[in-house]
Amino acid sequence: MDETVERISADYSGQMARVLGDFGRVGDEISSDATLSQGEREERILAAHDKYAEQYEETINQRNARYAERESEVLRELYGAPSGSASGAAFTNSLLQARAADDDGLGELANLAAKTGDENLGRAVVAVASQRGELALALPYINSDEETLGLFRELSSIPDAEQRERSSQSRLPMPSLESLRPSAQEAMEAERAQVVERARRRSRLMGA
């Protein structure tokens, strides 16, 4: 079977976490450097945001493309002819039979496919029931076949086109400039370090 939506989600969740983590570390470095002016902090975080925002958005777009690809694969597996069907003839005949049946007849065909394990008939029933907006008619077959049931479960977990479009508008969060200021302790330690450095330089000058 092709790569599942769970694997896709896991792969890209990891990538997005790495981007967020790398950007967060830059923010930590900026905030802990008490020697930077406010203007320098702003300049550095904006440059870092531009860099990591591009990676963040690219990751989302790649993930969405793979979601769409997997969605197409699942739909083909659910509604297309089973692999190995002789020229698709058996599936085509089953499809014609399912289309000719009324709703009650379609339900009976679903039961028959479930009892006999006829994959061609089962897929044909699923396809026709879906076209009619009455997928419940195909439940006897769907529930009897673990692979088909698993595919429907996976399909329901794949973000649809509208959800993918909304996610593509997501942007990398920008920390507030206030959060980039050093803590009181860090500022005090930096000031002490500067005092010590000035004293060291003066001592050198006096000893020259």
Backbone torsions as a table, in degrees:
resi	resn	phi	psi	omega
1	MET	NA	150.0	179.6
2	ASP	-68.9	171.4	-178.3
3	GLU	-57.9	133.5	-175.6
4	THR	-85.9	164.2	179.5
5	VAL	-64.7	-31.2	178.2
6	GLU	-63.4	-41.2	179.7
7	ARG	-68.1	-41.8	178.5
8	ILE	-60.0	-47.5	-179.5
9	SER	-60.8	-43.3	-179.0
10	ALA	-64.5	-43.8	-179.2
11	ASP	-59.1	-49.0	-174.1
12	TYR	-81.1	-25.0	172.7
13	SER	-63.6	-40.2	177.7
14	GLY	-64.1	-42.1	-179.9
15	GLN	-65.7	-42.2	179.8
16	MET	-66.7	-36.6	178.1
17	ALA	-63.7	-38.3	179.2
18	ARG	-65.6	-41.4	179.1
19	VAL	-63.2	-46.6	179.5
20	LEU	-62.4	-40.1	179.6
21	GLY	-64.9	-43.2	179.7
22	ASP	-63.9	-42.3	179.6
23	PHE	-66.7	-39.6	178.7
24	GLY	-61.9	-37.9	179.2
25	ARG	-66.3	-35.5	176.4
26	VAL	-63.1	-43.1	177.7
27	GLY	-61.2	-40.1	178.6
28	ASP	-63.7	-40.4	180.0
29	GLU	-64.7	-40.0	-179.9
30	ILE	-66.5	-46.0	-176.8
31	SER	-67.3	-29.1	-177.8
32	SER	-85.1	-9.6	179.9
33	ASP	-92.3	96.2	-175.6
34	ALA	-73.8	-7.5	-179.0
35	THR	-83.3	-11.4	-177.7
36	LEU	-79.3	142.0	172.9
37	SER	-79.5	167.3	179.3
38	GLN	-62.0	-37.6	178.4
39	GLY	-64.4	-39.4	178.9
40	GLU	-67.6	-37.7	177.3
41	ARG	-61.9	-46.4	-178.9
42	GLU	-62.7	-42.9	-179.4
43	GLU	-62.3	-43.3	-177.4
44	ARG	-69.6	-41.8	-177.7
45	ILE	-71.1	-33.4	177.4
46	LEU	-66.5	-41.4	178.6
47	ALA	-64.3	-42.8	179.4
48	ALA	-66.2	-39.0	-179.5
49	HIS	-64.2	-42.5	177.6
50	ASP	-58.2	-43.3	-178.1
51	LYS	-65.5	-51.0	-173.8
52	TYR	-80.3	-24.7	176.2
53	ALA	-64.5	-38.4	178.0
54	GLU	-63.1	-43.6	178.1
55	GLN	-64.9	-40.1	-178.6
56	TYR	-63.3	-48.1	-178.7
57	GLU	-68.1	-37.0	178.2
58	GLU	-64.4	-39.5	178.7
59	THR	-64.0	-43.8	178.8
60	ILE	-62.1	-44.0	-178.9
61	ASN	-65.5	-39.3	177.2
62	GLN	-64.9	-42.5	178.9
63	ARG	-61.9	-44.8	-179.2
64	ASN	-63.8	-36.1	178.1
65	ALA	-64.6	-39.0	179.0
66	ARG	-72.5	-33.7	173.6
67	TYR	-59.9	-46.7	-178.8
68	ALA	-63.6	-39.1	178.9
69	GLU	-65.0	-43.6	179.6
70	ARG	-66.9	-36.3	177.5
71	GLU	-59.7	-44.1	178.8
72	SER	-63.6	-40.2	179.2
73	GLU	-63.3	-44.0	-179.4
74	VAL	-64.3	-42.4	179.7
75	LEU	-63.3	-38.9	177.5
76	ARG	-64.7	-40.6	-179.4
77	GLU	-67.6	-32.6	-178.4
78	LEU	-79.3	-40.4	-170.2
79	TYR	-112.2	-8.5	179.7
80	GLY	-88.4	174.7	178.9
81	ALA	-67.5	139.4	177.1
82	PRO	-58.9	144.3	177.1
83	SER	-65.1	139.3	179.3
84	GLY	94.9	-6.9	176.7
85	SER	-65.9	132.7	-177.8
86	ALA	-63.0	100.6	179.5
87	SER	55.2	18.5	179.7
88	GLY	71.4	6.8	-175.7
89	ALA	-65.2	-42.4	-178.7
90	ALA	-63.8	-41.2	178.7
91	PHE	-66.9	-41.9	179.3
92	THR	-60.5	-43.9	178.8
93	ASN	-62.8	-41.4	178.5
94	SER	-65.6	-37.1	179.2
95	LEU	-65.2	-41.7	177.3
96	LEU	-63.6	-40.2	179.2
97	GLN	-64.0	-43.0	-179.0
98	ALA	-67.4	-40.4	-179.8
99	ARG	-66.0	-31.5	-178.5
100	ALA	-77.1	-18.3	-176.3
101	ALA	-81.9	146.1	171.3
102	ASP	-78.9	-177.3	-174.9
103	ASP	-60.2	-42.9	178.9
104	ASP	-62.6	-42.6	179.9
105	GLY	-65.9	-35.2	179.8
106	LEU	-66.5	-38.8	176.7
107	GLY	-63.2	-38.0	178.2
108	GLU	-66.3	-38.2	177.5
109	LEU	-65.8	-36.0	177.7
110	ALA	-63.1	-42.5	177.8
111	ASN	-63.9	-40.1	-180.0
112	LEU	-64.5	-43.7	179.6
113	ALA	-63.3	-37.1	179.1
114	ALA	-65.7	-41.3	-177.3
115	LYS	-72.6	-37.7	-174.9
116	THR	-93.7	-14.1	-176.7
117	GLY	71.1	25.2	-179.2
118	ASP	-77.4	101.8	-176.6
119	GLU	-66.9	-37.8	178.4
120	ASN	-60.9	-49.1	179.9
121	LEU	-65.4	-41.6	-179.4
122	GLY	-61.1	-46.3	-179.7
123	ARG	-66.6	-36.2	178.3
124	ALA	-63.8	-42.6	178.2
125	VAL	-62.6	-44.2	179.1
126	VAL	-60.0	-44.3	-178.4
127	ALA	-63.5	-45.4	-177.5
128	VAL	-70.5	-42.3	179.1
129	ALA	-61.4	-38.8	178.5
130	SER	-66.1	-41.8	178.0
131	GLN	-61.0	-34.6	-179.8
132	ARG	-81.6	-6.7	-176.4
133	GLY	72.7	23.9	-177.7
134	GLU	-128.0	56.1	-175.6
135	LEU	-62.0	-22.5	179.4
136	ALA	-59.9	-25.9	179.3
137	LEU	-64.8	-24.7	-177.7
138	ALA	-93.9	0.4	-175.3
139	LEU	-57.3	-37.7	178.6
140	PRO	-54.9	-42.0	178.7
141	TYR	-74.0	-44.7	-178.1
142	ILE	-56.4	-46.3	-177.7
143	ASN	-71.1	-17.8	-179.3
144	SER	-87.7	-13.3	-174.4
145	ASP	-119.4	110.3	-174.9
146	GLU	-61.5	-38.6	-179.2
147	GLU	-65.1	-45.8	179.6
148	THR	-63.8	-43.7	179.0
149	LEU	-61.5	-41.6	178.4
150	GLY	-63.5	-37.6	178.4
151	LEU	-66.2	-40.2	177.7
152	PHE	-65.4	-39.1	177.5
153	ARG	-63.6	-42.5	179.2
154	GLU	-65.1	-42.4	179.9
155	LEU	-57.7	-40.9	-179.1
156	SER	-67.8	-20.2	-178.6
157	SER	-92.7	-9.2	179.5
158	ILE	-81.7	125.2	176.7
159	PRO	-56.5	132.8	-179.2
160	ASP	-76.3	179.1	-174.6
161	ALA	-59.8	-38.7	-179.9
162	GLU	-67.1	-42.0	178.4
163	GLN	-65.6	-39.1	178.3
164	ARG	-65.0	-37.9	179.1
165	GLU	-65.2	-41.6	178.8
166	ARG	-64.1	-41.8	-178.4
167	SER	-67.1	-28.2	-179.9
168	SER	-69.1	-14.5	178.0
169	GLN	-88.5	-3.8	-179.9
170	SER	-66.0	143.2	-179.8
171	ARG	-126.3	154.3	178.7
172	LEU	-65.2	125.7	-179.5
173	PRO	-60.2	141.6	179.2
174	MET	-106.5	122.5	178.8
175	PRO	-68.8	152.7	177.1
176	SER	-72.3	150.8	178.8
177	LEU	-64.5	-28.7	178.0
178	GLU	-60.7	-38.7	-178.1
179	SER	-70.7	-13.7	-177.9
180	LEU	-92.6	-2.3	178.5
181	ARG	-78.8	146.2	180.0
182	PRO	-67.9	155.1	176.8
183	SER	-70.3	167.2	179.7
184	ALA	-59.8	-38.7	-179.5
185	GLN	-67.3	-42.5	179.2
186	GLU	-64.2	-39.9	178.9
187	ALA	-64.8	-40.3	179.3
188	MET	-65.0	-43.2	179.8
189	GLU	-64.5	-38.5	178.7
190	ALA	-65.6	-39.2	179.4
191	GLU	-65.5	-40.6	178.3
192	ARG	-63.3	-40.6	179.4
193	ALA	-62.8	-37.5	179.4
194	GLN	-68.6	-39.2	178.7
195	VAL	-62.4	-45.8	179.7
196	VAL	-61.8	-41.3	-179.1
197	GLU	-66.1	-40.7	178.7
198	ARG	-64.6	-39.9	179.3
199	ALA	-65.5	-40.0	179.6
200	ARG	-62.9	-42.3	-180.0
201	ARG	-65.4	-39.7	-179.3
202	ARG	-65.5	-38.8	178.8
203	SER	-62.6	-37.5	-179.8
204	ARG	-67.1	-41.1	-179.1
205	LEU	-65.5	-40.6	-179.0
206	MET	-68.0	-31.0	-178.3
207	GLY	-85.8	-6.4	-177.5
208	ALA	-72.1	NA	NA
